[in-house]
Amino acid sequence: MAKLKLGAFADDKPVRVTVELSGSLHRDLVAYAEVFAQETGQPVADPAKLIAPMIQRFIATDRGFSQARRRSTSPE
């Protein structure tokens, strides 16, 4: 089994955002949703629902962003 970066996620109050994906990226997202469902036992009816947790995970693990954010919010 694959070790996915994305784990189970809780529903949160949504904010609507429209995004346009390339065909190949959409196919990858659908394939990821299939693997995600197998790994977690949590079926994904709409692969687009994975986009927000993926972005959240990406931001949470981006060291450069974390460092820049700390620098911009730290008192000087």
N, C-alpha and C positions, 0 to 999 in steps of 0.2 A: 504494500500500500504506500501511496505517496504521502509525504509530510507537507501539508498545505500551510501556507502562512496565514490563511484566513480561517478562523475558528467560528464557532457558533456565535450568532449575534442576536441582540435583542432589538425589538422594534422600538423606534424613538419617534418623537413628533417630526413628521417629514416637512421638508421645504422642497417645493417642486423646482426642478432644474431640467432643462432640455439639453440633451447632449447628442451629438451626431458621431457615430462610430463607423469606421471603415468595415467593409464586409468581412475581411479577415479577422479583425479584432472582435467583431460580433460572433463569428464562428468559434473563436478561442474562448469567449465568455460563455457560450453555450456548452462547450466541452468542459470548461472549468466547473460549471454548474453541475454537470453530470458526475464528475469526479467528487465534487463537494458533497453531493447527495449520497454517493457510495461511502465516502469517508465518515460522514457525520450522522448518516441516517436521517437527515433533515432534508426532505425533498424541496427542490427549488422550482416552483411553478413558473416564475418569471426571472430569468437570469439577470435582468436589469437590476433586480433587488440586491445583487451582489456588489454593484458598483460603489455604493456609499460605504459599506464596510471595507472594501478594498482600498478606497481612497483614505479612509480613516486609519487603516493599518499602515499604509504607506507613509502618511504624515507622522504617525506615532513612532515609526522606526527610522525616519530620515534624520541622521545625526547633524547634518549641515543645517537643516531647518531648525532643529532644537537649539543648536548653538546660536544661530542668528536670532532666534526668538528670545533667548535668554539675554543676549546682548542688547536687544532693542527694548526690553522691558526692565532691565536692571537700572537702578538709579546711578547716576554718575556724579 
